[in-house]
């Protein structure tokens, strides 16, 4: 009886030591991970640099952010298929599209605007070409349609709608 009680106590102590070791290891790893960010580049980023990359240069001002996205989309759509910076421009545009969508899709004051709904249409039509790979080019008919919708969104934005 005493032997089995002693065995249980030893077993519980070993389990406690293992749990404490795991907790300390995870805590120090979490602390290290919290203070260094890499985002695939391998180079550590500061918190400010990380925030800028995640926000893709968007400021929170709807009009300015929409203009930046329009500018980015126009530039990316105008690039030739064999342009040197095409994949980089598409990756930047994809990041800006994702940040724009994340920031404004839940904002009820923006979702009813003509400029926003038109931009969502453009984003949705181009998203399948920009997500997944930057090697896939946008067909000319899709690019032409997107450019006409972008013009419509610009005029609605200028009118405050």
Buried (B, 14 or more C-beta within 10 A) or exposed (E): EEEEEEEEEEEEEEEEEEEEEEEEEEEEEEEEEEEEBEEEEEEEBEEEEBEEBBBBBBEEEBEEBBBBBBEBBBEBBEBEEEEEEBEEBBBBBBBBBBBBBEBBEEEEEBEEBBBBBBBBBBBEBBBEBBEEEBEEBBEEEBBEBBBEBBEBBBEBBEEEB
